[in-house]
Amino acid sequence: MMAKALKNRDLLLGLVLIALVLAIAARFPGYITPTNLEGIFTDTSILIILALGQMLVILTRCIDLSVASNLALTGMIVAMVNAGAPDLPLAALVLLSALIGLGLGSINGVLVWTLGIPPIVVTLGTLAVYRGVIFVVSDGEWVNAHEMSEVFLNTPRILFLGLPILAWVAILFVLIVAVFLRWTRTGRAFLAVGGNPTAAVYAGLDVGRTQFLAFSISGLLSGICGYLWVSRYAVAYVDVARGFELEVVAACVIGGVSIAGGIGTVTGVVLGALFLGAVKNALPVIGISPFWQLAISGTVIIVAVVINARQEKTAGKLILRDSHRTH
């Protein structure tokens, strides 16, 4: 029973996360206070949302490297709209951010689906294009806090049952994606397409269309995060979230999402994001420069990919062995 439990990737990652927090708290007791833990979760909320969208894309054997650029462009546009029309309802701005993000994500999906261009090439291209568009629409200028309305800035910070609205938004999307993957035909299609595209075609699934939907959902979540990011940090500029796509991919890989597609859980992605959040929050506490965050994320990605590959190889051997026995 214990051996079986230790083979559970989500359980192991959860134990590692707890051990990490306790190890840091042993030296710095203030790290484990409820206020600091709530702060870690809130700071990680945007990463969690983006990683959920990235997971859906990776499940279909694709990858979306444009999520941070999508976020930055959407955030800049809604910040400029808010600065120019401060009386516009917040709901309209959130809807605008969602639609812009959806549109940008759909561009990736169309290029992959209709033209058959490798996803990594498509999203590397759109990553650069979206960054360039930010400079064009903003003329390189910043949108600062004093130009934004109070409702725009403060709504994600409002406390509800002890947590900011931003954290509750992340929890809501976690539940939605979990239900989507577990209980809907489309959600299960994501896993089927990534697990075995050929079999999925014979089962009547459209691989290209499913990948398009994954990119669209990822874009939608990125767009919503555009508003959340700008409101949380009270500024919009060209380099917002530059390099953040690395952390998003890292959260997925650490959480056990297979780059080869078809394998991944919502629980794992959330734990992967929280692991990175805990590390990032701990760096200043233990005297390490935050600039090491990217290096740490890159190293963790490599280690996690190696572990995932070994586990999948072992699983493949077991499947072949069981198949041989049935014959």
C-alpha positions in Angstrom: 0.0 0.0 0.0 2.8 2.4 0.9 4.8 1.5 -2.2 1.7 2.2 -4.4 1.2 5.5 -2.7 4.8 6.6 -3.3 4.4 6.0 -7.0 1.6 8.6 -7.1 3.3 11.6 -8.7 0.9 14.2 -7.3 1.3 12.8 -3.7 5.0 12.8 -4.0 5.1 16.4 -5.3 2.8 17.4 -2.5 5.1 15.8 0.1 8.1 17.5 -1.5 6.3 20.9 -1.4 5.4 20.4 2.3 9.0 19.4 3.1 10.3 22.5 1.3 8.1 24.8 3.2 8.9 23.2 6.5 12.7 23.3 5.8 12.5 27.0 5.1 10.3 27.6 8.1 12.8 25.8 10.3 15.2 28.6 9.7 12.8 31.4 9.1 9.6 30.8 11.2 7.8 33.8 9.7 7.7 32.0 6.4 5.0 29.6 7.5 2.6 32.2 9.0 -0.9 32.2 7.5 -0.4 35.7 6.1 2.8 34.6 4.2 1.3 31.4 3.0 -1.8 33.3 1.7 0.6 35.7 0.0 2.4 32.9 -1.7 -0.8 31.4 -3.0 -2.0 34.9 -4.2 1.3 35.6 -5.9 1.1 32.2 -7.6 -2.5 32.6 -8.7 -1.7 34.0 -12.2 0.9 31.3 -12.7 -1.7 28.6 -11.8 -4.2 30.0 -14.3 -1.7 30.2 -17.1 -0.4 26.8 -16.4 -3.9 25.3 -16.6 -4.2 26.6 -20.1 -0.7 25.5 -21.0 -1.5 22.0 -19.7 -4.4 21.7 -22.1 -2.2 22.6 -25.0 0.6 20.2 -24.0 -1.9 17.4 -23.5 -2.6 17.6 -27.2 1.1 17.3 -28.1 1.6 21.0 -28.6 3.2 23.9 -26.7 2.2 27.6 -26.4 5.3 29.9 -25.8 3.2 33.0 -26.5 1.2 33.0 -23.3 3.2 35.7 -21.5 3.2 37.9 -24.6 -0.5 37.4 -25.0 -0.9 38.4 -21.3 1.3 41.5 -21.8 -0.5 42.7 -25.0 -3.9 42.2 -23.5 -2.9 43.9 -20.3 -1.6 46.9 -22.1 -4.7 47.3 -24.2 -7.2 47.0 -21.3 -5.0 49.4 -19.2 -5.0 51.9 -22.0 -8.7 51.6 -22.5 -9.3 52.0 -18.7 -7.0 55.1 -18.7 -8.9 56.6 -21.6 -12.4 55.7 -20.4 -12.3 55.3 -16.6 -16.1 55.1 -16.4 -16.3 52.0 -18.5 -17.6 49.1 -16.3 -15.0 46.6 -15.1 -17.1 43.7 -16.4 -16.7 45.2 -19.9 -12.9 45.4 -19.5 -12.6 41.9 -18.2 -14.7 40.7 -21.2 -12.5 42.7 -23.5 -9.4 41.1 -22.1 -10.9 37.6 -22.4 -11.9 38.2 -26.1 -8.5 39.7 -27.0 -6.7 36.7 -25.4 -9.1 34.3 -27.1 -8.4 35.9 -30.5 -4.6 35.8 -30.0 -4.8 32.2 -28.9 -7.0 31.3 -31.8 -4.4 32.7 -34.2 -1.9 30.1 -32.9 -4.6 27.4 -33.2 -5.4 28.3 -36.8 -1.8 28.3 -37.9 -1.2 24.9 -36.3 -4.5 23.4 -37.5 -4.8 24.7 -41.1 -1.2 25.1 -42.1 0.4 22.3 -40.1 3.2 24.5 -38.8 5.0 23.0 -35.7 3.5 24.6 -32.6 6.9 25.6 -31.2 7.6 27.6 -34.4 4.2 29.2 -34.5 4.2 30.3 -30.9 7.8 31.5 -31.0 6.8 33.7 -33.9 3.6 35.0 -32.3 5.6 35.6 -29.0 7.8 38.1 -30.9 4.9 39.6 -32.9 2.7 40.2 -29.9 5.6 41.9 -28.1 6.2 44.1 -31.1 2.5 45.0 -31.2 2.6 46.1 -27.6 5.3 48.7 -28.5 3.2 49.9 -31.5 -0.1 50.3 -29.6 1.6 52.0 -26.6 4.3 53.9 -28.5 6.7 52.5 -25.9 4.9 54.4 -23.1 3.9 53.0 -19.7 0.4 53.1 -18.2 0.9 53.8 -14.5 -1.3 53.4 -11.4 -2.4 57.0 -11.2 -3.9 56.6 -14.8 -6.0 53.6 -13.8 -9.4 53.7 -12.0 -9.7 52.5 -8.4 -12.1 49.8 -9.4 -9.8 48.5 -12.1 -6.9 48.3 -9.6 -8.5 47.3 -6.4 -11.1 44.6 -7.4 -8.7 41.7 -7.5 -7.4 42.8 -4.0 -10.8 42.7 -2.3 -10.9 40.1 0.5 -13.5 37.4 0.5 -13.4 34.7 3.2 -9.9 35.7 4.0 -8.5 35.5 0.5 -8.3 38.1 -2.2 -10.5 37.9 -5.3 -7.5 37.1 -7.4 -6.9 33.9 -5.4 -10.6 32.9 -5.7 -10.4 33.4 -9.5 -7.5 30.9 -9.6 -9.5 28.4 -7.5 -12.5 28.9 -9.7 -10.5 28.1 -12.9 -8.9 25.1 -11.2 -12.4 23.6 -10.6 -13.6 24.5 -14.1 -10.6 22.8 -15.8 -10.8 19.8 -13.5 -14.5 19.3 -14.4 -13.8 20.0 -18.0 -11.2 17.3 -18.3 -13.0 14.7 -16.2 -16.6 15.1 -17.2 -16.9 16.5 -20.7 -16.4 14.7 -24.0 -14.2 17.6 -25.3 -12.0 17.4 -22.3 -11.5 13.7 -22.6 -10.7 14.3 -26.3 -7.7 16.4 -25.3 -6.2 13.4 -23.4 -7.1 11.0 -26.3 -5.5 13.1 -29.0 -2.3 13.5 -27.0 -2.2 9.9 -25.9 -2.6 8.4 -29.4 -3.5 10.7 -32.3 -3.9 7.9 -34.8 -6.3 6.0 -32.5 -8.1 9.3 -31.9 -8.7 9.8 -35.6 -10.2 6.3 -35.9 -12.4 7.1 -32.9 -13.8 10.1 -34.8 -11.9 12.9 -33.2 -10.5 15.8 -35.2 -6.9 16.2 -34.0 -6.4 19.6 -35.5 -9.7 21.0 -34.2 -8.9 19.7 -30.7 -5.5 21.4 -30.8 -7.2 24.6 -32.0 -9.6 24.5 -29.0 -6.6 24.0 -26.7 -4.8 27.0 -28.0 -8.0 29.1 -27.9 -8.6 28.2 -24.2 -5.0 28.9 -23.4 -5.3 32.3 -25.1 -8.6 33.0 -23.2 -7.0 32.4 -19.9 -3.9 34.4 -20.9 -6.1 37.3 -21.8 -7.9 37.3 -18.4 -4.5 37.1 -16.7 -3.5 40.2 -18.7 -6.1 42.2 -16.7 -5.2 40.4 -13.4 -1.5 41.1 -13.8 -1.8 44.7 -14.7 -4.2 45.4 -11.8 -2.1 43.5 -9.3 1.2 45.2 -10.2 -0.5 48.5 -11.1 1.6 49.1 -14.2 1.5 48.1 -17.9 4.6 48.3 -20.2 6.3 46.5 -23.1 8.3 44.1 -21.0 5.5 42.9 -18.7 5.9 39.2 -17.9 8.9 38.8 -20.2 10.2 35.3 -19.8 7.2 34.2 -17.7 6.4 31.5 -20.3 9.4 29.6 -18.9 7.8 29.4 -15.5 4.4 28.4 -17.0 6.0 25.5 -18.8 8.0 24.6 -15.7 4.9 24.5 -13.6 3.4 22.0 -16.0 6.4 19.8 -16.3 7.1 19.7 -12.6 3.5 18.8 -12.1 3.9 15.7 -14.2 2.4 16.9 -17.5 4.2 14.9 -20.3 5.7 17.0 -23.1 4.8 14.0 -25.3 1.1 14.7 -24.6 -1.8 12.7 -23.1 -0.6 12.7 -19.5 -1.3 15.3 -16.8 -3.5 16.3 -14.0 -4.9 19.5 -12.7 -3.7 18.7 -9.2 -0.2 18.2 -10.5 -0.2 21.5 -12.3 -1.4 23.4 -9.2 1.3 21.7 -7.1 4.0 22.5 -9.7 3.0 26.1 -9.7 2.9 26.3 -5.9 6.4 24.7 -5.8 7.8 27.4 -8.0 5.9 30.0 -6.0 7.3 28.7 -2.8 10.8 28.7 -4.2 10.5 32.3 -5.6 9.1 33.6 -2.3 11.9 31.9 -0.4 14.8 33.3 -2.5 14.9 36.7 -0.8 14.4 35.1 2.6 17.5 32.9 2.2 19.6 35.6 0.7 19.6 34.5 -3.0 19.0 37.0 -5.7 15.6 36.7 -7.5 17.5 36.9 -10.8 18.4 33.2 -10.1 14.7 32.4 -10.6 15.0 31.7 -14.3 18.1 29.6 -13.8 16.3 27.6 -11.1 13.2 27.2 -13.3 15.3 26.0 -16.2 17.2 23.5 -14.1 14.0 22.2 -12.6 12.4 21.8 -16.0 15.4 19.6 -17.2 15.2 17.5 -14.0 11.5 17.1 -14.2 11.6 16.1 -17.9 14.2 13.4 -17.2 12.0 12.1 -14.3 8.9 12.1 -16.5 10.7 10.4 -19.4 12.0 7.6 -17.1 8.5 7.1 -15.6 6.8 7.0 -19.0 9.5 4.5 -20.3 8.9 2.3 -17.3 5.1 2.5 -17.8 5.6 1.5 -21.4 7.6 -1.5 -20.5 4.9 -2.6 -18.0 2.2 -2.3 -20.7 4.2 -4.3 -23.2 4.9 -7.0 -20.5 1.2 -7.2 -19.6 0.3 -7.4 -23.2 2.8 -10.2 -23.8 1.3 -12.2 -20.9 -2.2 -12.0 -22.3 -1.0 -13.7 -25.4 
